[in-house]
Amino acid sequence: MTTTMRLNVQHLNIRPLDMMKAWVEQQLRALGVLRAIDEANVRLVRLKDASPAYQVHVHLVTPDPDVFAATCDHTLRAAFTKAIAQLREQITSRASKRLQRLRSNVKARRGG
């Protein structure tokens, strides 16, 4: 990734750990290979009386349309892993649709 990603992590009812922030950043940088990420806003929530108790909300600010994910699970790691999977799916889906559209435009111009 050529640009610097600004990472904002908000914790609600979760004690912030440097190790957790480093893991979150590592996961998001891996997505940066698929699409440039200018800013990542991550909210990690633990709802004490809910089941599943952990919620993760991610908003990626990109040069293309922004990407969002919201998940929940019984562990923070599982919820965040689901969010990363949602983001990856959205990014690759949009990229494949864009490529398909370009191919059909080229095919139409060639008359075939």
Residue pairs with C-beta under 8 A, 6 or more apart in sequence:
1 29
1 32
1 33
1 36
1 37
2 36
3 36
3 37
3 38
5 28
5 29
5 32
5 37
5 38
5 39
5 40
6 38
6 39
6 40
7 21
7 24
7 25
7 28
7 39
7 40
7 42
8 39
8 40
8 41
8 42
9 16
9 21
9 24
9 42
9 43
9 44
10 41
10 42
10 43
10 44
11 44
12 43
12 44
12 45
12 46
13 45
13 46
13 47
13 48
14 44
14 45
14 46
14 76
20 44
20 76
24 42
24 80
27 80
27 84
28 37
28 40
28 42
28 58
28 60
28 84
30 84
31 37
31 60
31 84
31 87
31 88
31 91
34 88
34 91
34 92
34 95
35 60
35 62
35 64
35 67
35 91
35 95
36 62
36 63
37 60
37 61
37 62
38 61
38 62
38 63
39 60
39 61
40 58
40 59
40 60
40 61
41 58
41 59
41 60
41 61
42 56
42 57
42 58
43 55
43 56
43 57
43 58
44 54
44 55
44 56
44 76
44 80
45 54
45 55
45 56
45 57
46 53
46 54
46 55
46 76
47 53
47 54
47 55
51 74
52 72
52 73
52 74
52 79
53 74
54 72
54 73
54 74
54 75
54 76
54 78
54 79
55 70
55 71
55 72
55 79
56 69
56 70
56 71
56 72
56 76
56 79
56 80
56 82
56 83
57 68
57 69
57 70
57 83
58 67
58 68
58 69
58 70
58 83
58 87
59 66
59 67
59 68
60 66
60 67
60 68
60 87
64 94
65 94
67 87
67 90
67 91
68 90
69 82
69 83
69 84
69 86
69 87
69 90
70 83
71 79
71 80
71 82
71 83
71 86
72 79
73 79
73 82
